[in-house]
Amino acid sequence: MISDILNLVKKHEIWRERECINLISSENVMSNQVRSLLSSKLAQRYTAPDHFYMGTRFIDEIEEYGEKIAKRLFQAKIADLRPLSGHIADLIFLASFAKKGDTLMCVSADDGGYPGIWKKGLPKLLGIKIEAFPFSKDKMNIQLEAATEIIEQLRPNIIILGASLFLFPHPVQKITKAARAIGAHLGYDGSHVMGLIAGGQFQSPLREGAPALFGSTHKSFFGPQGGIMLADKDYGTVMKEKIHPSIVDNAHWNRIASLTLALAEMRKFGETYAKQVIRNAYALARALSDHKLPVVGSTLGFTKSHQILMDFGGYKQGRKIAELLERGNIIVDCGIRLGTSEITRLGMKENEMEQIAELLKQIVIDKKGPDQVRLDTKKLAEEFQDPEYCFSL
């Protein structure tokens, strides 16, 4: 039994981490130092805000240090590293500012919004009504004028910007102004673009007026799987009081130590990393489009984030494409939403984007057998095994 478990993990690591090119936009790779902290003995320990547990002074210092770096990095008044995921960060925000019967406005899941805050997600759990932002598929963004009008008419109690499919910055300033005019609470779910925000290359929601920014720490941000909250003083105080013990009890202090080091890496290397992520996304999108693959947004410059979208006519066909690519050791999701965060962290640049586009072309356009392409994929992947944009220890 023990050998079976260990062998399965080893097989996964050899295949996914050494032999595949990962283009899933919701994944990234940690530095060796950040990853090593996940196996530290902090994983065995507790601490709590009321200091119920003794022997926690170093854990408490780590948490304080991490919050300090996060506040500086995101220019926030309050930071909290305890959310166990971006989804839990959404829950904390909604539980802090919405009550049963309230109306939430966000991007529809049909338009690329996060399903976790759409009809079958947290609103259903919390008894919150849901309304969609007017959205332009042509511009892949919220329709600003229509959105401000519907906010004034419907007067939602709570508004969340951000999305799972996130090619272009959202109009934070004007939506925030409209929200304030009706007394609505507004937050920005930056799960997918948190690393780009930290690197100063996408948009800065808090400086643009959003009182709260929250989301995942393992997508374009290159930390461990988990969540983070950043906010102004008023919103941050309310959310901090809501977290413990109602939503998060033990916050997994090995993860928080790991996240603290990732925050330090992002503060040092984030700008360079984020710039290359976006350059790579554009280069890959351009190369795919040149190969006549159906990349969305050509008239808009394809993307301003880490993401690229290809439209093969729906989920069913997208799944077929994803399965073909997997046989060629190219890993994507079934929406064919590609991401450049992980391959950038591993040191790839524009030249490698051309090579990746050629591999996709061979499978999708040229109908070359994935088994034939796999060898070239493995060869390219093997050249880029070590994370960059991190400290040398």
N, C-alpha and C positions, 0 to 999 in steps of 0.2 A: 504493500500500500504506500509506504513512504517513498519508495523508489518510483512508483507510478506518478505520484504528485510532482516530485522533483524533476522527473523526465519530461512531463508535460510543460512545466515552466521553462525548462531548458530548450525544448523544441520551439516553443513560442519565441523565446529570445533569439535563437539562431535565425529563425525565419523572418519574423517581423522586424527585429532590430538590426540585423546584419544584411539581409538579402532582399528586403523590400524598400520601395520608395513610398513613403507615407504622405499622402496629400489630403488627409482628413483635416478639415479646417478647425475642428474642435479638439485637436490633439497637438501636443508639443513634446519636447524632450528636455529633461532636466540636466543640469550639469552633474558631474559625478559627486561633487561636494554636497550639492543640494539633495541629491538622491540618497546619499549616505546617511543623512540626518533622519530619514524616515525609519531607519533600522536602529536608531539610538534607543537607549533605555528610557528616554522620556515617554515612549509609547506605553510604559507600564504605570505611569503616574497620574495623579489628579492634582488640580488646584481649583480654587473657587473664589469668586469675588468677595465673599464674606470671610475668607481665610479660615474656613472650617478645618482644612487639612494643614498639618504641619509639614515642615521640610520642603517648602515650595519656593524658597527665596530666589533660586536661580531660574526656575521656570517663570516666575513672575517678572524677573528682569528681562528674560527673553521676550516675553509678550510686550512689555513696555518698550523695549528696544525696537521690536518689529513695528509697533504702532507709530513710533516716532519717525522711522524711515518712511512708512506709508504716507503719513501726513505731509512730509516734505516732498515726496515723489509726486503726489497727486494734488498738492496744494489744498489740503483739506484741514478743517479745524478738528475733526474727530475721525479716528480710524478704528476699525475693529476687525481682528483676524479670526474670530471664533466661528463664523458661519462655515458649516461643513461642506457646502457646495454653493454654486451660484443659485440653484433652485431654493435652497434654504435662505439665502440672502433675499431673494424675492419674497419668500414667506415672511421674513422678519419685517420687510418694508410694508407689505400689505397688512400684516397683523398690527403694525404700529399705527397705521393711518386710515384703515378702512374698517367699516363695521357691516354687519349683515344687512343686505338690501342696498348698499352703495353701488355706484356704477364705476367700473374701471374702463378707461380707454387705452388701447395699445394697438400695435400692428397685428393684424389678423395672422393666424398660422398659415392661412392660404396665401398670404403675401410675404411669407418668410419670417413672420413673427414667432416668438418662442411658444411652442405648444403648452409648456408648463404654466403659462399665465393666460392661456386661452380657455375655451369653453369647457374642456374636459379636465383642466388642471386645477390650480389653486382657487380660481374664482368659484368653481363648483363646490370645492371643499369648504370654502369660507362663506358661501351664500352671497357672493357678489355678482351683480349683473355685469355684462360685458358688451362693449361697443368697439368697433374697429375704426382706426384712422382711415380716412380716404387715402388711397394709395395709388400711385402711378406705376404700372408695370413698365411703361416706356422709360421713365426716369429712375425706376427702382428706388423710389423714395416716397415719403409722405407728401401728399398734396397740401402744401402749406395754406393757401388761401381757403380751400374747402375745410381743412382741419380747424382753422381758427374760427370759422363760421359755425361748425358743428359743436365745437367746445362751448361757444356762447349760447347756442340753442339748447343743447342737451344738458349742459352743466354737470359733467361727470365729477364725481367726488375725488377721483384719483386717476393719475395719468402716468403711464410708464413709456418712456422712449427706449429705443434699442430693439434689436432683432437677432434672430439666428442666422438669417441670410442678410448680411450687412455689408453691402458694397460701398456705400457712400454715407458721409456724415449726415445725421439728422438735424433739422432746423431747431436747435435747442433754445436759442435766445427768444425767438418769436413764439414758440409753443409755451415756453416758461412764462412769458408775458401774458399770454392768453389764459394760462392756468391761474396765475395770480389774480387776474381780473375777476375770476369767479370764485376764488377761494379754494381751488382744488390743490391737492397735494401732488407733487410731481417728483418722479425719480427716473434715473437713467440706468437701465440694465446694460452694462458694458461687458458682459461675459465674453463675447467674441473678440472685442477690440481693446480689452484692458491693457495688453502689452503695447499696443500702438498709442493709446492714450498716455501711458506711462512714459513712452519714448517721445511724446510731443509731436506725433506725426499724423494723427487722425483728427481729433478735435478734443477740446478740454471742457467737458460738461460742467464741472463745478465753476470754472471761470466764466462760462457762458451763461450761468444763471441757475442751473439745476442745483437744488439744495442737497441732493443725495445721488451718489454713484455707487453701484454695487454689482457683483457678478462673480464669475469664475476666475480662478488663478492658474489655469492650466491650458489655455487655448492660445491666443496670441501672446499672453503672458506666460512665461516659461517656468512656473512654479509647480508645486505638487497639486494633485487634484484637491480642490477645496474652494472656499469662497472668501470674499472680502467686502467690507463696507467702508465707504468714505462719505463724509457729510459735513455740512455746516454745523454750527454749535446747536441750533435748535433741533434740527432733525436728528442729528447724531445722538443727542442726549436721550431723546425719546426711544430711538432704536436700541441703544445700549441697555436701557432699562427693560426692554422687552425680551432680550435674548435669553438671559439666565434667570430662573431655571425652566422657563416655559417652552423654549424652542431648542436651545443647546445647553446640555449639562456638561458632560466632558467633551472638551473641544479638540482633543487629540493633539497633545503638546509636541509630539514629534513632528507632526505636520506643521504646526505653527513655527517651530524652530527652522524647519526646512523652508517654509514660506518667507521667514525673516531673512534668510541668506539669499533667497531668490530676489527679494525686494532690494537688497544691497547690490546684487548683480545688475538689476534693472536700473538702479540709480546711476551706476558707473557706466554701463554699456548699452542702456536702453535706446538712446537716440540713434546710435550707429546701427543697432540691430533692427529697430523699427523702420528706419529708412530703407534698409536692404530688403526687408520683408515686402514692403510696398513696391520697390523696384522689381523684385522678383515676380510679384503677382502680375504686374503690368507686362513684363517680358514674357511670362508664360502665356498670359491671355493673348498677347499679340501673336506669338508663335503658333498657338493653337488656331487662332482665327486665320492666319496665313495658310494653314493647312486645311482650311475649309471646314473646320469643326465648328459647331453651333454655339459660339461664345456669346453670351448676353452682354449688351451694353457697348457695342463697338462705337456708336456715335457719342458716347459719354466718356470714352477713354477706358472702358471696360470695368475699372475698379479703382478705388482710392484706399482699399483696405488690404488685408491678407487673403481675401476671398476672390474666387472666380466662379462664375456659374455657366454651365453649359446646359442647353435645353434640347433634350432628345424627344420631347413630346409626352412627358408624363412619367410617373413613378415606375410603371411596369417596364417601359423601355429603358429607363434609367437603371433599373435593377439589372437588366440583362447586360448593359454596358459595364456596370460595376463588377459583375461576376466575371466577365471577360477580362477586364483589367486585373482583377485579383489573380487570375490564372497566369498573368504575365508579371506578377509580383508588384503591381502598382495598386495601392490601396486608396479607395475613395469611398464616399457614402453613396447611397442610392439616389440621392438628389443630384448627383454629379456637381456638387458644390466643392470645389477644390480649394485647398489652403496651402500657403507657402511658409507658414511659421516654422514647422519642424525642419524642413529641408534647409531653410535659412540658418537656423540654429546650428545645423551640422556643417555649415560653411559653404553651401552652394550659392552660386551667383548667376548672373544673367546667362552665361555660356551654358550652364547646366540646365537652365530653363528651356533652352533650345533643344537640348538632348532629350529632356523629358517629353516635350511636345512631339518630337519625332517618334518616340516610343508609343505614345498614345495614337498617333497617326497610323503607325504600322498596324496596330490592333484594330482600331475603329474604322479607318478609311480604307487602308490597303487590304484588310481582312487577313493579315498575316497571322498564322497560328500563335496564340499567346505563349505556348511552350517554346517556340523559337525566339520570341522576344525576351523571355525570362532571363536568358543568359546575359543579354546586354543590360537589363535592369539590375541584375545582381552585380555586374561589373561596376556599374556607376555607383550603386549603393555602397559597395565595399570601399570606395575611395573617400567616403564621407561618413566616418564612424564616431568622431569625437566632437562633442558640443563646443562651440565657440561662444564669444561674448560672455566669458566668465573669468573668475580669478584663477591665477596660477598659484597653487599652494605647494 
